[in-house]
């Protein structure tokens, strides 16, 4: 173990860790009842690959259609499958997992910051206060409201889980490198204590490599981790590029080898379902201009996190003159980072941390569906906080602690308020629409939230606004949500008895997005209600051709076939619906179908299982509807 006059007692470290845990729990205690929102629907509720944890090949092959968040990210999908196996769609378990990830990441960041401040290059200035400074850095980072999108918005665990693996990769590397420091060249001649230390360092290096590998399978942003580890080695441990390469060439090459897994996953994801990559959406130049605005926004939100916006939409800067308020700031910061890497390596490393982690999403490779997203600051925020805390301590030690304490209290209060907002989707989307009224997607989700409260006239008004905003983009052949908006608004029209208008919207949705399975499915539901069974069957079959994992379409097709007297294929579709969605409702639907098919014993067993899973579920018509 390293000996230093700066190392505090273990009690002090444990007290700091306990304080961090208490602060995070206080900030996020109200988040557990927040419902699924936004992309949680397709990634969790509509994701059949998480339903059977016992089928690992299926779990590790997440859907990639239409740019789903889990696409090409098997570790994220596996985590969702574990949640589903433990609690189905009970949202509390998903929030508990997200919070556990954030807690672990906070503790790892605390350890990483403390050990960095004790490195010889920084120990003279920061060593005596290494533990309280690391505590302050981890606390401000953990309770900052900018983090809520990566923690409370369930599917954005892709960002926080990747962040945990990223931090663990670097922390475990530091522990491994420290374990080797001072050892003899000959392992055979080493003392028993030295041998134990070296065995420990090998274990830490192995953990670092595994964390990097898992991170690559969690989110593409992990790509910069091998480079940051090498930069850290050069800055704090080896002291030069040559020495870092000479001492640990094999380890750094092993980290770089994890890029092979990342490359394979990226290629298999097919440009994230056609939502990201060169040649998709805006040109690289236009996207880079837009991201200059995004980077300046992220930095402003780091120091003044208001207003926060769940969905910024897809607006891009069309001309270089629009980037004039932002691009010079980014260029100056990049230039300052390069200068600092040469003259003040510790500060330069923090600048490199900020830019390298944001580079995959915030440089020139277009992400068509979301050019600006607050969850991308989950890890980059650590660099901003660390530099701010260290700078404040160096400039005003005593007064600095009061400033940090006040900032922590203010950030904690803001995070608690933000989490309270996440519990109320109608308010959350109302705020988003107020901040970004030209965002068609936000208008649509706000309308969905209103419809869920049976506020149908208001919902239809916002659906109509979303259609008005998105029709021009659809007409130009750009990426559009017009089909989804038309289907959802059609569902509301059906709810208020305006079936003819609903059918018109479903038909338009088919024309706007021929690959959208929900459009023929809902038309089929209208045909089935009107007793046009052959037409309904054709519609449902069309929907299943577009989306074979559409459980509700299997159920409704089973209903239509059963009414036509085609019992065997009908039951096959009910069974497939149950396989895709092993819920109480699916057991009930299959049970009713079996009773209809004069198989009372099997039907009773399925209905009993449905009652066991959900005692409150009453038998109804098995034909369903998908919103």
GUVOTI-475008 format. One line per 5 residues: for each residue z, x, y of C-alpha. Coordinates in Angstrom, 1 decimal, m for minus. Layout:
% GUVOTI-475008
Z:X:Y | ... .
END
This chain:
% GUVOTI-475008
0.0:0.0:0.0 | m0.8:1.2:3.5 | 2.2:2.5:5.4 | 2.4:2.1:9.2 | 5.0:1.8:11.9 .
3.1:m1.2:13.1 | 3.4:m3.3:9.9 | 5.9:m6.2:10.4 | 8.2:m7.5:7.7 | 6.8:m9.8:5.0 .
9.0:m12.5:6.5 | 7.1:m12.3:9.8 | 3.8:m12.6:8.0 | 4.9:m15.5:5.9 | 6.3:m17.3:9.0 .
3.0:m16.8:10.8 | 1.1:m18.2:7.8 | 3.5:m21.2:7.7 | 3.0:m21.8:11.4 | m0.8:m21.9:10.9 .
m0.5:m24.3:8.0 | 1.8:m26.6:10.0 | m0.6:m26.5:13.0 | m3.7:m27.4:11.0 | m1.9:m30.2:9.2 .
m0.8:m31.6:12.5 | m4.3:m31.4:14.0 | m6.0:m33.1:11.0 | m3.3:m35.4:9.6 | m5.2:m38.4:10.9 .
m8.5:m37.4:9.4 | m7.9:m38.7:5.8 | m8.9:m42.3:6.4 | m12.1:m41.5:8.3 | m15.0:m43.2:6.4 .
m18.2:m41.5:5.3 | m20.6:m41.2:8.3 | m24.1:m39.9:9.1 | m25.5:m37.7:6.3 | m22.5:m38.5:4.1 .
m24.5:m41.5:2.9 | m27.4:m39.9:1.2 | m25.5:m36.7:0.3 | m22.5:m38.4:m1.4 | m22.8:m42.2:m1.7 .
m26.5:m42.0:m2.6 | m26.4:m38.8:m4.6 | m26.7:m39.4:m8.4 | m26.4:m35.8:m9.3 | m22.6:m35.7:m8.5 .
m21.8:m38.6:m10.8 | m21.4:m36.7:m14.0 | m19.4:m33.4:m13.8 | m20.0:m32.9:m17.5 | m23.7:m32.4:m16.9 .
m23.7:m29.0:m15.2 | m27.5:m28.6:m14.9 | m27.7:m31.9:m13.1 | m24.8:m31.0:m10.8 | m26.2:m27.6:m9.9 .
m29.6:m29.2:m9.1 | m28.9:m31.2:m6.0 | m31.5:m33.5:m4.6 | m33.7:m31.9:m1.9 | m35.8:m35.0:m0.8 .
m35.9:m35.9:2.9 | m33.8:m32.9:4.0 | m30.5:m33.8:2.3 | m27.6:m31.5:3.3 | m26.9:m30.6:m0.3 .
m30.5:m29.5:m1.0 | m30.6:m25.9:m2.2 | m26.8:m25.6:m2.0 | m25.5:m26.0:m5.6 | m21.9:m25.0:m4.8 .
m21.6:m27.8:m2.2 | m23.0:m30.2:m4.7 | m20.5:m29.0:m7.3 | m17.6:m29.5:m4.9 | m18.8:m33.1:m4.4 .
m19.0:m33.7:m8.1 | m15.4:m32.5:m8.5 | m14.3:m34.9:m5.8 | m16.2:m37.7:m7.5 | m14.8:m36.9:m10.9 .
m11.2:m37.0:m9.5 | m11.5:m40.1:m7.2 | m15.0:m41.6:m7.2 | m15.9:m42.5:m3.6 | m12.4:m42.6:m2.3 .
m12.9:m40.8:1.0 | m9.3:m39.4:1.1 | m10.0:m36.9:m1.7 | m13.1:m35.5:0.1 | m11.1:m35.1:3.3 .
m8.3:m33.4:1.4 | m10.8:m30.9:0.0 | m12.3:m30.2:3.4 | m8.9:m29.6:4.9 | m7.9:m27.3:2.1 .
m11.0:m25.2:2.7 | m10.2:m25.0:6.4 | m6.6:m24.1:5.7 | m7.7:m21.3:3.3 | m10.3:m20.1:5.8 .
m7.6:m20.0:8.6 | m5.3:m17.9:6.4 | m8.0:m15.5:5.5 | m9.1:m15.2:9.1 | m5.4:m14.4:10.0 .
m5.3:m11.7:7.4 | m8.7:m10.3:8.4 | m7.7:m10.2:12.1 | m4.4:m8.6:11.4 | m5.8:m5.8:9.3 .
m8.6:m5.2:11.8 | m6.1:m4.8:14.7 | m4.3:m2.2:12.5 | m7.4:m0.1:12.0 | m7.0:3.4:13.6 .
m9.6:2.6:16.3 | m7.5:m0.4:17.6 | m3.9:0.3:16.4 | m3.0:2.4:19.5 | m3.6:m0.6:21.8 .
m3.0:m3.6:19.6 | m1.0:m2.4:16.6 | 2.5:m3.2:17.9 | 1.4:m6.9:18.4 | m1.0:m7.1:15.5 .
0.7:m10.0:13.7 | 1.3:m12.2:16.7 | m2.2:m11.5:18.1 | m3.8:m12.3:14.7 | m1.7:m15.5:14.6 .
m2.9:m16.5:18.1 | m6.5:m15.8:17.1 | m6.3:m17.8:13.9 | m4.3:m20.6:15.6 | m6.8:m21.2:18.4 .
m9.7:m21.0:16.0 | m8.1:m23.4:13.5 | m7.1:m26.1:16.0 | m10.1:m25.9:18.3 | m11.8:m29.4:18.5 .
m15.2:m27.7:18.1 | m14.3:m27.3:14.5 | m13.8:m31.0:13.8 | m17.5:m31.5:12.9 | m17.3:m28.9:10.1 .
m13.9:m30.2:8.8 | m13.7:m34.0:9.4 | m17.4:m34.8:8.9 | m17.3:m34.6:5.1 | m20.7:m33.2:4.2 .
m20.4:m30.5:6.7 | m18.1:m28.8:4.3 | m21.3:m26.9:3.7 | m20.5:m25.0:6.9 | m16.7:m24.6:6.4 .
m17.0:m23.7:2.7 | m19.6:m21.1:3.5 | m17.3:m19.9:6.3 | m14.4:m19.4:3.8 | m16.7:m17.4:1.5 .
m17.9:m15.3:4.4 | m14.4:m14.5:5.6 | m13.2:m13.8:2.1 | m16.2:m11.4:1.5 | m15.1:m9.3:4.5 .
m11.4:m9.5:3.9 | m11.7:m8.5:0.2 | m14.0:m5.6:1.2 | m11.3:m4.3:3.7 | m8.7:m4.5:1.0 .
m10.9:m2.7:m1.5 | m11.8:0.0:1.0 | m8.2:0.5:2.0 | m7.2:0.9:m1.7 | m9.6:3.7:m2.1 .
m8.7:5.5:1.1 | m6.9:8.8:0.5 | m7.6:8.9:m3.3 | m8.5:12.0:m5.2 | m12.1:12.5:m6.2 .
m11.1:12.8:m9.9 | m9.8:9.7:m11.4 | m8.5:11.6:m14.5 | m6.2:13.8:m12.4 | m4.9:10.9:m10.3 .
m1.3:9.8:m10.5 | m0.3:6.5:m12.1 | 0.2:5.0:m8.6 | m3.2:6.2:m7.5 | m4.9:4.8:m10.6 .
m3.3:1.4:m10.0 | m4.5:1.5:m6.4 | m8.0:2.3:m7.5 | m8.0:m0.4:m10.1 | m6.8:m2.8:m7.4 .
m9.6:m1.7:m5.1 | m12.2:m2.4:m7.8 | m10.8:m5.9:m8.2 | m11.0:m6.5:m4.4 | m14.6:m5.2:m4.3 .
m15.4:m7.6:m7.2 | m13.8:m10.5:m5.3 | m15.8:m9.6:m2.2 | m19.1:m9.6:m4.2 | m18.2:m12.9:m5.9 .
m17.4:m14.5:m2.6 | m20.7:m13.3:m1.2 | m22.6:m14.7:m4.2 | m20.9:m18.1:m4.0 | m21.5:m18.1:m0.2 .
m25.2:m17.6:m0.7 | m25.2:m20.7:m3.0 | m23.3:m22.7:m0.4 | m25.4:m22.3:2.8 | m28.2:m20.1:4.0 .
m26.2:m18.8:7.0 | m24.4:m16.5:4.5 | m27.5:m14.3:4.7 | m26.0:m12.0:7.3 | m22.8:m11.3:5.4 .
m23.9:m8.0:3.7 | m25.1:m6.7:7.1 | m21.8:m7.6:8.8 | m19.8:m5.9:6.0 | m21.8:m2.7:6.4 .
m21.4:m2.9:10.2 | m17.6:m3.3:9.7 | m17.5:m0.3:7.4 | m19.3:1.8:9.9 | m17.2:0.6:12.8 .
m13.6:0.7:11.4 | m13.5:2.4:8.0 | m16.1:5.0:7.4 | m16.7:5.8:11.1 | m20.5:6.3:10.8 .
m23.5:4.8:9.1 | m24.0:7.9:7.0 | m20.4:8.0:5.8 | m20.4:4.3:5.0 | m23.6:4.7:3.0 .
m22.4:7.9:1.2 | m19.0:6.4:0.2 | m20.0:2.9:m0.7 | m23.7:2.8:m1.3 | m23.3:1.0:m4.6 .
m21.1:m1.7:m3.2 | m23.4:m2.4:m0.2 | m26.4:m2.5:m2.5 | m24.6:m5.0:m4.7 | m23.9:m7.3:m1.7 .
m27.5:m7.0:m0.7 | m28.6:m8.0:m4.2 | m27.0:m11.5:m3.6 | m30.0:m12.1:m1.3 | m32.0:m12.6:m4.5 .
m30.1:m15.7:m5.3 | m30.4:m17.0:m1.7 | m34.1:m16.3:m1.8 | m34.6:m18.2:m5.0 | m32.6:m21.2:m3.7 .
m34.5:m21.3:m0.4 | m37.8:m21.2:m2.2 | m36.7:m24.0:m4.5 | m35.5:m26.2:m1.7 | m39.1:m26.5:m0.3 .
m38.3:m25.9:3.3 | m35.2:m28.1:2.9 | m37.2:m31.1:2.1 | m39.7:m30.4:4.9 | m37.1:m30.3:7.6 .
m36.8:m26.6:8.3 | m39.0:m23.5:8.3 | m42.0:m22.0:10.0 | m44.8:m24.5:10.4 | m42.4:m27.4:10.5 .
m41.6:m29.3:13.7 | m41.7:m27.3:16.9 | m43.4:m23.9:17.2 | m41.2:m20.8:16.9 | m41.6:m20.2:20.6 .
m40.6:m23.8:21.6 | m37.7:m23.7:19.2 | m36.5:m20.4:20.5 | m36.5:m21.8:24.0 | m34.5:m24.8:22.9 .
m32.0:m22.5:21.1 | m31.3:m20.6:24.3 | m30.0:m23.8:25.7 | m28.0:m24.4:22.4 | m26.4:m20.9:22.6 .
m25.2:m21.4:26.1 | m23.9:m24.8:25.3 | m22.0:m23.5:22.3 | m20.4:m20.8:24.4 | m19.4:m23.4:27.1 .
m17.9:m25.6:24.4 | m15.9:m22.7:23.1 | m14.1:m22.5:26.4 | m14.3:m26.1:27.5 | m14.8:m28.4:24.5 .
m15.9:m31.5:26.4 | m17.9:m33.5:25.9 | m18.4:m33.1:22.1 | m21.4:m34.9:20.7 | m21.9:m35.8:17.0 .
m25.7:m35.9:17.2 | m27.7:m34.2:20.0 | m31.0:m35.6:18.7 | m34.3:m33.7:18.4 | m35.2:m33.1:22.1 .
m36.8:m29.7:22.7 | m37.6:m27.6:25.8 | m41.3:m28.0:26.2 | m42.0:m25.2:28.8 | m40.5:m21.8:29.4 .
m39.4:m22.8:32.9 | m36.9:m25.3:31.4 | m35.2:m22.4:29.7 | m34.7:m20.4:32.9 | m31.0:m21.5:33.3 .
m30.3:m20.3:29.7 | m32.6:m17.6:28.4 | m31.4:m14.9:30.9 | m27.8:m15.5:29.8 | m28.7:m15.0:26.1 .
m30.8:m11.9:26.9 | m27.9:m10.4:28.8 | m25.4:m11.2:26.0 | m27.8:m9.7:23.4 | m28.3:m6.6:25.6 .
m24.6:m6.3:26.1 | m24.0:m6.5:22.3 | m26.4:m3.7:21.7 | m24.8:m1.5:24.3 | m21.3:m2.3:23.0 .
m22.3:m1.4:19.5 | m23.0:2.1:20.7 | m20.2:2.6:23.3 | m17.5:0.1:22.2 | m18.2:m0.6:18.5 .
m15.3:m3.1:18.0 | m16.5:m5.4:20.8 | m20.1:m4.8:19.7 | m19.2:m6.0:16.2 | m17.9:m9.3:17.6 .
m21.1:m9.8:19.5 | m23.1:m9.0:16.4 | m20.9:m11.5:14.5 | m21.7:m14.3:17.0 | m25.5:m13.7:17.0 .
m26.0:m12.7:13.3 | m24.3:m15.9:12.0 | m26.1:m18.2:14.4 | m29.5:m16.4:13.8 | m30.7:m18.5:10.8 .
m30.3:m21.8:12.6 | m30.5:m20.8:16.3 | m33.3:m18.3:16.8 | m36.9:m19.1:16.1 | m37.1:m20.7:12.7 .
m37.3:m24.5:13.5 | m34.9:m27.0:12.1 | m36.8:m30.1:13.0 | m34.1:m32.7:12.4 | m31.2:m31.1:14.4 .
m31.9:m28.2:16.7 | m28.4:m28.4:18.2 | m25.3:m29.0:16.0 | m21.7:m28.2:16.8 | m20.7:m27.4:13.2 .
m22.8:m24.2:13.4 | m20.1:m22.7:15.6 | m17.5:m22.8:12.8 | m17.7:m19.0:12.2 | m19.2:m17.8:15.5 .
m16.2:m19.3:17.3 | m14.0:m16.7:15.6 | m15.7:m13.9:17.5 | m15.4:m15.7:20.8 | m11.7:m16.4:20.2 .
m10.9:m12.9:18.9 | m12.5:m11.3:21.9 | m10.8:m13.6:24.4 | m7.4:m13.2:22.9 | m7.7:m9.4:22.7 .
m9.0:m9.2:26.2 | m6.3:m11.4:27.6 | m3.6:m9.4:25.8 | m5.0:m6.1:27.2 | m5.3:m7.5:30.8 .
m2.0:m9.5:31.1 | 0.4:m9.1:28.2 | 3.3:m11.3:29.1 | 1.4:m13.9:31.1 | m1.3:m13.9:28.4 .
1.2:m15.3:25.8 | 1.9:m18.3:28.1 | m1.8:m18.9:28.6 | m2.4:m18.7:24.9 | 0.4:m21.1:24.1 .
m0.9:m23.6:26.7 | m4.4:m23.3:25.3 | m3.2:m23.9:21.8 | m1.3:m27.0:22.8 | m4.3:m28.4:24.7 .
m6.7:m27.7:21.9 | m4.4:m29.2:19.3 | m4.1:m32.4:21.3 | m7.9:m32.6:21.8 | m8.5:m32.1:18.0 .
m6.0:m34.9:17.2 | m7.8:m37.2:19.6 | m11.2:m36.3:18.1 | m10.0:m36.9:14.6 | m8.8:m40.3:15.7 .
m12.3:m41.1:16.9 | m13.8:m40.1:13.5 | m11.8:m42.9:12.0 | m13.7:m45.5:14.0 | m17.5:m45.1:13.5 .
m18.3:m47.8:16.0 | m16.5:m45.9:18.8 | m17.9:m42.5:17.6 | m21.5:m43.7:17.7 | m20.9:m45.6:20.9 .
m19.8:m42.3:22.5 | m22.8:m40.5:21.0 | m25.2:m43.1:22.4 | m23.5:m42.9:25.8 | m24.0:m39.1:25.8 .
m27.5:m39.2:24.4 | m29.1:m42.6:25.1 | m32.5:m41.3:24.3 | m31.5:m40.3:20.7 | m33.1:m42.9:18.4 .
m31.1:m41.7:15.4 | m27.8:m42.3:17.3 | m29.0:m45.7:18.4 | m29.7:m46.6:14.7 | m26.3:m45.3:13.4 .
m24.6:m47.2:16.2 | m26.4:m50.3:15.2 | m25.4:m49.7:11.6 | m21.7:m49.5:12.6 | m22.0:m52.7:14.6 .
m23.7:m54.5:11.7 | m20.9:m53.4:9.4 | m18.6:m55.3:11.8 | m20.9:m58.4:11.7 | m21.8:m57.9:15.3 .
m25.4:m58.7:14.5 | m26.9:m59.5:17.9 | m25.6:m56.2:19.4 | m26.8:m54.4:16.3 | m30.3:m55.8:16.6 .
m30.5:m54.8:20.3 | m29.7:m51.1:19.4 | m32.1:m51.2:16.4 | m34.8:m52.4:18.8 | m34.0:m49.6:21.2 .
m34.2:m47.1:18.4 | m37.6:m48.5:17.4 | m38.8:m48.3:21.0 | m37.7:m44.6:21.3 | m39.1:m43.5:17.9 .
m42.4:m45.3:17.8 | m44.2:m42.8:20.0 | m43.1:m39.9:17.8 | m44.3:m41.8:14.7 | m47.6:m42.5:16.4 .
m48.1:m38.8:17.0 | m47.4:m38.0:13.4 | m44.2:m36.2:14.2 | m41.0:m36.4:12.1 | m39.6:m39.9:12.6 .
m36.8:m42.2:11.4 | m38.9:m45.3:12.2 | m39.1:m46.5:8.6 | m35.3:m46.3:8.1 | m34.7:m48.1:11.4 .
m37.1:m50.9:10.5 | m35.5:m51.3:7.1 | m32.0:m51.5:8.4 | m32.9:m53.9:11.2 | m34.7:m56.0:8.6 .
m31.5:m56.1:6.5 | m29.7:m57.5:9.5 | m32.4:m60.1:10.1 | m32.0:m61.2:6.5 | m28.2:m61.5:7.1 .
m28.8:m64.0:9.9 | m31.4:m66.0:8.0 | m34.5:m64.6:9.7 | m36.3:m63.7:6.4 | m39.8:m63.9:7.8 .
m39.0:m61.4:10.6 | m37.3:m59.2:8.1 | m40.4:m59.1:5.9 | m42.5:m58.1:8.9 | m40.2:m55.2:9.5 .
m40.2:m54.1:5.9 | m44.0:m54.2:5.9 | m44.1:m52.1:9.1 | m41.7:m49.7:7.5 | m44.0:m49.2:4.5 .
m46.8:m48.4:6.9 | m44.7:m46.0:9.0 | m43.2:m44.2:6.0 | m45.1:m44.8:2.7 | m42.6:m42.6:0.8 .
m39.6:m44.8:1.8 | m38.5:m46.6:m1.3 | m36.2:m48.9:0.5 | m39.1:m50.8:2.1 | m40.8:m52.1:m1.1 .
m37.3:m52.6:m2.6 | m36.2:m55.0:0.1 | m39.6:m56.8:0.0 | m39.0:m57.2:m3.7 | m35.5:m58.7:m3.0 .
m37.2:m61.3:m0.7 | m39.8:m62.1:m3.5 | m37.0:m62.4:m6.1 | m35.1:m64.8:m3.9 | m38.2:m66.9:m3.4 .
m38.8:m66.9:m7.1 | m41.9:m64.8:m6.9 | m40.9:m62.8:m9.9 | m44.1:m60.9:m10.7 | m44.5:m59.8:m7.1 .
m40.8:m58.7:m7.1 | m41.2:m56.7:m10.3 | m44.2:m54.9:m8.8 | m42.2:m54.1:m5.6 | m39.3:m52.8:m7.6 .
m41.5:m50.7:m9.8 | m43.1:m49.2:m6.6 | m39.7:m48.4:m5.2 | m38.7:m46.6:m8.5 | m41.9:m44.7:m8.5 .
m41.0:m43.3:m5.1 | m37.3:m42.8:m6.0 | m36.5:m42.8:m9.7 | m32.8:m42.4:m8.9 | m32.6:m45.6:m6.9 .
m29.8:m47.4:m8.8 | m30.0:m50.7:m6.9 | m33.7:m50.9:m7.6 | m33.0:m50.5:m11.3 | m30.5:m53.3:m11.2 .
m32.8:m55.6:m9.3 | m35.7:m54.8:m11.5 | m33.5:m55.6:m14.5 | m32.6:m58.9:m13.0 | m36.2:m59.9:m12.5 .
m37.2:m58.8:m16.0 | m34.3:m60.7:m17.5 | m35.4:m63.8:m15.7 | m38.9:m63.3:m17.1 | m37.4:m63.1:m20.6 .
m38.1:m59.4:m21.0 | m34.6:m58.6:m22.3 | m35.0:m55.1:m23.7 | m36.6:m53.4:m20.7 | m34.2:m55.4:m18.4 .
m31.2:m54.0:m20.2 | m32.7:m50.5:m20.1 | m32.8:m50.7:m16.3 | m29.2:m51.9:m16.1 | m28.1:m49.0:m18.3 .
m30.0:m46.6:m16.1 | m28.4:m48.0:m13.0 | m25.0:m47.5:m14.7 | m25.9:m43.9:m15.6 | m26.9:m43.2:m12.0 .
m23.9:m45.0:m10.5 | m21.0:m45.4:m13.0 | m19.1:m47.8:m10.7 | m17.2:m51.0:m11.4 | m20.1:m53.0:m9.9 .
m22.6:m51.3:m12.3 | m20.4:m52.2:m15.3 | m20.1:m55.7:m14.1 | m23.9:m56.1:m13.6 | m24.6:m54.7:m17.1 .
m21.9:m57.0:m18.5 | m23.4:m60.1:m17.0 | m26.9:m59.1:m18.2 | m25.5:m58.7:m21.7 | m23.9:m62.1:m21.6 .
m27.3:m63.5:m20.4 | m29.0:m61.8:m23.3 | m26.5:m63.5:m25.7 | m24.6:m60.3:m26.6 | m21.1:m61.6:m25.7 .
m19.0:m58.8:m27.3 | m20.8:m56.0:m25.5 | m20.9:m58.0:m22.3 | m17.2:m58.7:m22.4 | m16.5:m55.0:m23.0 .
m18.5:m54.0:m19.9 | m16.8:m56.7:m17.8 | m13.4:m55.5:m19.0 | m14.3:m52.0:m17.9 | m15.4:m53.3:m14.5 .
m12.1:m55.1:m14.1 | m10.2:m52.0:m15.1 | m12.0:m49.9:m12.5 | m11.7:m52.5:m9.8 | m9.5:m55.5:m10.5 .
m10.6:m57.2:m7.2 | m14.3:m57.2:m8.2 | m15.5:m60.8:m8.9 | m18.7:m61.4:m10.8 | m21.7:m62.3:m8.6 .
m25.4:m62.3:m8.8 | m26.4:m58.8:m10.2 | m29.3:m58.4:m7.7 | m28.1:m56.0:m5.0 | m29.2:m54.9:m1.7 .
m29.5:m51.4:m0.3 | m28.9:m50.6:3.4 .
END
